[in-house]
Amino acid sequence: MAHDRIHARKPTHDLERWSVGTIAAVDQRDGHAVFAVSTEDGESVELVVTVAIRDLVLRRLDLAADESPIGARVWYRTHGG
């Protein structure tokens, strides 16, 4: 399965290839993590990544232990994008 890309911090390279969005939900499906991200245009994008990538992104958001990632800004690329 090809996975999408997501970063908690602004990428330092190929910025034109990345889009900015806000986390609307984080779920798990079929052994993969699924981020629902609201785009700057108000659309919704579903990003499928590994559980390890989900954990890395959430850790890099520097959230408090009880703080939700909903509303956090992220940079993403869909598979093939």
DSSP file (Angstrom, degrees, kcal/mol; ACC not computed):
  #  RESIDUE AA STRUCTURE BP1 BP2  ACC     N-H-->O    O-->H-N    N-H-->O    O-->H-N    TCO  KAPPA ALPHA  PHI   PSI    X-CA   Y-CA   Z-CA
    1    1 A M              0   0    0      0, 0.0     2,-0.4     0, 0.0     0, 0.0   0.000 360.0 360.0 360.0 132.1    0.0    0.0    0.0
    2    2 A A        -     0   0    0     77,-0.0     2,-0.3    47,-0.0    77,-0.1  -0.679 360.0-147.9 -82.7 136.3    1.3    3.4   -0.9
    3    3 A H        -     0   0    0     -2,-0.4    46,-0.2     1,-0.1     2,-0.1  -0.723   7.3-122.9-107.8 155.1    1.1    5.9    1.9
    4    4 A D        -     0   0    0     44,-2.6     2,-0.4    -2,-0.3    74,-0.2  -0.291  29.6-117.4 -80.6 175.0    0.6    9.7    2.1
    5    5 A R  E     +A   77   0A   0     72,-3.2    72,-2.1    -2,-0.1     2,-0.3  -0.930  31.5 174.0-119.2 143.1    3.1   12.0    3.7
    6    6 A I  E     -A   76   0A   0     -2,-0.4     2,-0.4    70,-0.2    70,-0.2  -0.988   7.9-169.4-149.0 139.5    2.4   14.3    6.7
    7    7 A H  E     -A   75   0A   0     68,-3.1    68,-2.4    -2,-0.3    50,-0.0  -0.976  20.7-153.8-129.6 143.4    4.7   16.5    8.8
    8    8 A A  S    S+     0   0    0     -2,-0.4     2,-0.3    66,-0.2    -1,-0.1   0.674  87.2  49.5 -83.6 -20.2    4.1   18.3   12.0
    9    9 A R  S    S-     0   0    0     66,-0.1    66,-0.2    65,-0.0     3,-0.1  -0.866 103.3 -87.3-120.5 154.2    6.7   20.9   11.1
   10   10 A K        -     0   0    0     -2,-0.3    -2,-0.1     1,-0.1     5,-0.0  -0.372  51.2-115.6 -59.6 127.0    7.2   23.0    8.0
   11   11 A P        -     0   0    0      0, 0.0    -1,-0.1     0, 0.0     4,-0.1  -0.249  12.9-146.0 -62.3 153.9    9.3   21.0    5.5
   12   12 A T  S    S+     0   0    0     -3,-0.1     2,-0.3     2,-0.1     3,-0.1   0.445  77.0  45.7-101.0  -2.7   12.7   22.5    4.6
   13   13 A H  S    S+     0   0    0      1,-0.1     4,-0.1     2,-0.0    -1,-0.0  -0.966 109.1  11.7-140.5 155.1   12.8   21.3    1.0
   14   14 A D    >   +     0   0    0     -2,-0.3     3,-2.2     1,-0.1     4,-0.3   0.863  65.0 171.5  49.3  45.2   10.4   21.2   -2.0
   15   15 A L  G >   +     0   0    0      1,-0.3     3,-1.5     2,-0.2    -1,-0.1   0.804  69.4  64.3 -56.9 -31.8    8.0   23.6   -0.3
   16   16 A E  G 3  S+     0   0    0      1,-0.3    -1,-0.3     3,-0.0    -2,-0.1   0.684  97.0  57.9 -67.4 -16.0    5.9   23.9   -3.5
   17   17 A R  G <  S+     0   0    0     -3,-2.2     2,-0.3    -4,-0.1    -1,-0.3   0.534  96.2  79.1 -89.3  -7.7    5.1   20.2   -3.3
   18   18 A W    <   -     0   0    0     -3,-1.5     2,-0.3    -4,-0.3    59,-0.2  -0.763  62.3-155.1-106.2 147.9    3.5   20.4    0.2
   19   19 A S  E     -B   76   0A   0     57,-2.5    57,-2.5    -2,-0.3     2,-0.4  -0.830  15.2-129.7-114.1 157.3    0.1   21.7    1.2
   20   20 A V  E     +B   75   0A   0     -2,-0.3    20,-0.8    55,-0.2     2,-0.3  -0.878  36.3 152.0-109.5 139.6   -1.0   23.1    4.6
   21   21 A G  E     -BC  74  39A   0     53,-2.6    53,-2.7    -2,-0.4     2,-0.4  -0.904  38.7-111.1-152.0-179.1   -4.0   21.9    6.5
   22   22 A T  E     -BC  73  38A   0     16,-2.4    16,-3.2    -2,-0.3     2,-0.3  -0.979  35.3-111.6-124.2 132.6   -5.5   21.5   10.0
   23   23 A I  E     + C   0  37A   0     49,-2.6    48,-3.1    -2,-0.4    14,-0.2  -0.459  35.9 171.6 -65.3 125.0   -6.1   18.1   11.7
   24   24 A A  E     -     0   0A   0     12,-3.6     2,-0.3     1,-0.4    13,-0.2   0.684  66.3  -8.9-103.1 -28.7   -9.8   17.5   11.9
   25   25 A A  E     - C   0  36A   0     11,-1.5    11,-2.7    44,-0.1    -1,-0.4  -0.976  50.7-150.3-164.5 155.1   -9.6   13.8   13.1
   26   26 A V  E     + C   0  35A   0     -2,-0.3     2,-0.2     9,-0.2     9,-0.2  -0.984  31.2 156.9-133.1 122.2   -7.2   11.0   13.7
   27   27 A D  E     - C   0  34A   0      7,-2.9     7,-2.7    -2,-0.4     2,-0.4  -0.719  34.2-122.8-132.4-178.4   -8.5    7.4   13.4
   28   28 A Q  E     + C   0  33A   0      5,-0.2     2,-0.3    -2,-0.2     5,-0.2  -0.999  27.1 172.2-133.3 137.6   -7.2    3.9   12.7
   29   29 A R  E >   - C   0  32A   0      3,-2.8     3,-2.3    -2,-0.4    -2,-0.0  -0.976  65.9 -13.3-147.9 129.5   -8.4    1.6    9.9
   30   30 A D  T 3  S-     0   0    0     -2,-0.3     3,-0.1     1,-0.3    -1,-0.0   0.824 128.0 -50.7  51.7  38.1   -7.1   -1.8    8.7
   31   31 A G  T 3  S+     0   0    0      1,-0.3    20,-0.4    19,-0.0     2,-0.3   0.533 120.4 101.7  80.8   6.1   -3.8   -1.4   10.7
   32   32 A H  E <  S-C   29   0A   0     -3,-2.3    -3,-2.8    18,-0.1     2,-0.4  -0.842  72.2-117.5-119.4 157.9   -3.1    2.1    9.3
   33   33 A A  E     -CD  28  49A   0     16,-2.5    16,-2.6    -2,-0.3     2,-0.5  -0.757  25.3-157.7 -92.6 142.6   -3.5    5.6   10.8
   34   34 A V  E     -CD  27  48A   0     -7,-2.7    -7,-2.9    -2,-0.4     2,-0.5  -0.976   4.1-165.1-126.9 118.4   -5.9    7.9    9.0
   35   35 A F  E     -CD  26  47A   0     12,-2.7    12,-3.0    -2,-0.5     2,-0.6  -0.884   8.7-153.6 -98.9 129.2   -5.7   11.7    9.4
   36   36 A A  E     -CD  25  46A   0    -11,-2.7   -12,-3.6    -2,-0.5   -11,-1.5  -0.929  22.7-171.3 -96.3 121.5   -8.7   13.8    8.3
   37   37 A V  E     -CD  23  45A   0      8,-3.2     8,-3.0    -2,-0.6     2,-0.5  -0.952  19.9-140.5-121.3 132.2   -7.2   17.2    7.4
   38   38 A S  E     -CD  22  44A   0    -16,-3.2   -16,-2.4    -2,-0.4     6,-0.2  -0.802  25.7-139.5 -88.7 127.5   -9.1   20.3    6.5
   39   39 A T  E >   -C   21   0A   0      4,-3.0     3,-1.6    -2,-0.5   -18,-0.2  -0.251  26.0-103.4 -80.1 171.5   -7.4   22.2    3.7
   40   40 A E  T 3  S+     0   0    0    -20,-0.8    -1,-0.1     1,-0.3   -19,-0.1   0.729 124.0  57.6 -66.2 -21.0   -6.9   26.0    3.5
   41   41 A D  T 3  S-     0   0    0      2,-0.1    -1,-0.3     0, 0.0     3,-0.1   0.395 122.2-106.9 -88.5   1.7   -9.8   25.9    0.9
   42   42 A G  S <  S+     0   0    0     -3,-1.6     2,-0.1     1,-0.3    -2,-0.1   0.529  78.7 128.8  86.0   5.9  -12.1   24.3    3.4
   43   43 A E        -     0   0    0      1,-0.0    -4,-3.0    -5,-0.0     2,-0.4  -0.435  56.9-119.8 -87.2 167.8  -12.1   20.9    1.8
   44   44 A S  E     -D   38   0A   0     -6,-0.2     2,-0.4    -2,-0.1    -6,-0.2  -0.926  24.0-170.8-112.9 134.6  -11.4   17.6    3.6
   45   45 A V  E     -D   37   0A   0     -8,-3.0    -8,-3.2    -2,-0.4     2,-0.6  -0.974  13.5-145.4-122.9 136.4   -8.5   15.3    2.7
   46   46 A E  E     -D   36   0A   0     -2,-0.4     2,-0.5   -10,-0.2   -10,-0.2  -0.907  15.2-166.0-103.0 124.4   -8.0   11.8    4.1
   47   47 A L  E     -D   35   0A   0    -12,-3.0   -12,-2.7    -2,-0.6     2,-0.6  -0.943   5.0-157.4-113.8 126.4   -4.3   10.8    4.6
   48   48 A V  E     +D   34   0A   0     -2,-0.5   -44,-2.6   -14,-0.2     2,-0.3  -0.910  26.2 155.0-106.3 121.6   -3.4    7.2    5.2
   49   49 A V  E     -D   33   0A   0    -16,-2.6   -16,-2.5    -2,-0.6   -44,-0.1  -0.823  45.7 -83.5-135.1 172.3    0.0    6.6    7.0
   50   50 A T     >  -     0   0    0     -2,-0.3     4,-2.2   -18,-0.2   -18,-0.1  -0.378  38.8-114.7 -74.0 160.4    1.6    4.0    9.1
   51   51 A V  H  > S+     0   0    0    -20,-0.4     4,-2.5     1,-0.2     5,-0.2   0.862 117.9  57.2 -62.7 -35.7    0.9    3.9   12.8
   52   52 A A  H  > S+     0   0    0      2,-0.2     4,-2.1     1,-0.2    -1,-0.2   0.896 106.8  47.8 -63.3 -40.4    4.6    4.8   13.4
   53   53 A I  H  > S+     0   0    0      2,-0.2     4,-2.9     1,-0.2     5,-0.2   0.911 110.0  53.1 -66.9 -42.0    4.3    7.9   11.3
   54   54 A R  H  X S+     0   0    0     -4,-2.2     4,-2.7     1,-0.2     5,-0.2   0.942 110.2  47.5 -55.6 -48.1    1.1    8.9   13.2
   55   55 A D  H  X S+     0   0    0     -4,-2.5     4,-2.2     1,-0.2    -1,-0.2   0.897 112.3  49.7 -62.1 -41.3    3.0    8.6   16.5
   56   56 A L  H  X S+     0   0    0     -4,-2.1     4,-2.2     2,-0.2    -2,-0.2   0.932 112.1  47.2 -63.5 -47.0    5.9   10.6   15.2
   57   57 A V  H  X S+     0   0    0     -4,-2.9     4,-0.9     1,-0.2    -2,-0.2   0.938 113.5  47.6 -61.5 -47.5    3.7   13.4   13.9
   58   58 A L  H  <>S+     0   0    0     -4,-2.7     5,-0.6    -5,-0.2     3,-0.5   0.877 112.0  50.5 -63.4 -37.1    1.7   13.6   17.1
   59   59 A R  H ><5S+     0   0    0     -4,-2.2     3,-1.2    -5,-0.2    -1,-0.2   0.889 108.7  51.9 -66.8 -39.3    4.9   13.6   19.2
   60   60 A R  H 3<5S+     0   0    0     -4,-2.2    -1,-0.2     1,-0.3    -2,-0.2   0.610  91.8  74.6 -76.1 -11.3    6.4   16.4   17.1
   61   61 A L  T 3<5S-     0   0    0     -4,-0.9    -1,-0.3    -3,-0.5    -2,-0.2   0.599  97.9-136.1 -73.0  -9.7    3.3   18.6   17.6
   62   62 A D  T < 5 +     0   0    0     -3,-1.2     2,-0.2    -4,-0.2    -3,-0.1   0.919  40.7 170.5  54.0  49.5    4.5   19.2   21.2
   63   63 A L      < -     0   0    0     -5,-0.6    -1,-0.2    -4,-0.1    -2,-0.0  -0.599  38.0-107.5 -87.9 150.2    1.1   18.6   22.7
   64   64 A A    >   -     0   0    0     -2,-0.2     3,-1.8     1,-0.1    -1,-0.1  -0.346  41.1-100.5 -66.9 159.9    0.4   18.3   26.4
   65   65 A A  T 3  S+     0   0    0      1,-0.3    -1,-0.1    -2,-0.0    -2,-0.1   0.817 124.1  36.1 -55.4 -34.4   -0.4   14.8   27.5
   66   66 A D  T 3  S+     0   0    0      2,-0.1     2,-0.3     0, 0.0    -1,-0.3   0.323  94.7 110.5-102.3   7.2   -4.2   15.6   27.7
   67   67 A E    <   -     0   0    0     -3,-1.8    -4,-0.1     1,-0.0     0, 0.0  -0.665  63.7-130.6 -89.5 137.3   -4.2   18.0   24.6
   68   68 A S        -     0   0    0     -2,-0.3    -4,-0.1     1,-0.1    -2,-0.1  -0.562   5.9-138.7 -83.3 145.6   -6.0   16.9   21.4
   69   69 A P    >   +     0   0    0      0, 0.0     3,-2.4     0, 0.0   -46,-0.3   0.576  67.6 119.9 -78.3  -7.8   -4.2   17.2   18.0
   70   70 A I  T 3  S+     0   0    0      1,-0.3   -46,-0.2   -46,-0.1    -2,-0.1  -0.379  78.1  21.1 -60.4 127.4   -7.5   18.4   16.5
   71   71 A G  T 3  S+     0   0    0    -48,-3.1    -1,-0.3     1,-0.3     2,-0.2   0.325  90.8 135.8  95.1  -6.6   -6.9   21.9   15.1
   72   72 A A    <   -     0   0    0     -3,-2.4   -49,-2.6   -49,-0.2    -1,-0.3  -0.500  57.0-117.2 -76.1 144.1   -3.1   21.5   14.9
   73   73 A R  E     + B   0  22A   0    -51,-0.2     2,-0.3    -2,-0.2   -51,-0.2  -0.625  39.5 172.3 -82.7 136.5   -1.5   22.7   11.7
   74   74 A V  E     - B   0  21A   0    -53,-2.7   -53,-2.6    -2,-0.3     2,-0.4  -0.932  29.1-131.2-139.0 162.7    0.3   20.1    9.5
   75   75 A W  E     +AB   7  20A   0    -68,-2.4   -68,-3.1    -2,-0.3     2,-0.3  -0.940  35.8 174.9-113.5 139.1    2.0   19.9    6.1
   76   76 A Y  E     -AB   6  19A   0    -57,-2.5   -57,-2.5    -2,-0.4     2,-0.3  -0.952  27.2-162.6-145.9 161.0    1.0   17.0    3.8
   77   77 A R  E     -A    5   0A   0    -72,-2.1   -72,-3.2    -2,-0.3     2,-0.2  -0.977  23.9-134.6-140.2 129.5    1.3   15.4    0.4
   78   78 A T    >   -     0   0    0     -2,-0.3     3,-2.9   -74,-0.2   -74,-0.1  -0.505  46.9 -76.3 -80.0 157.2   -1.1   12.8   -0.9
   79   79 A H  T 3  S+     0   0    0      1,-0.3    -1,-0.1     2,-0.2   -75,-0.1  -0.275 124.1  16.6 -54.7 129.1    0.4    9.7   -2.6
   80   80 A G  T 3         0   0    0     -3,-0.1    -1,-0.3     1,-0.0   -76,-0.1   0.416 360.0 360.0  87.5  -1.7    1.5   10.7   -6.0
   81   81 A G    <         0   0    0     -3,-2.9    -2,-0.2   -64,-0.0    -3,-0.1   0.433 360.0 360.0-102.3 360.0    1.5   14.4   -5.2
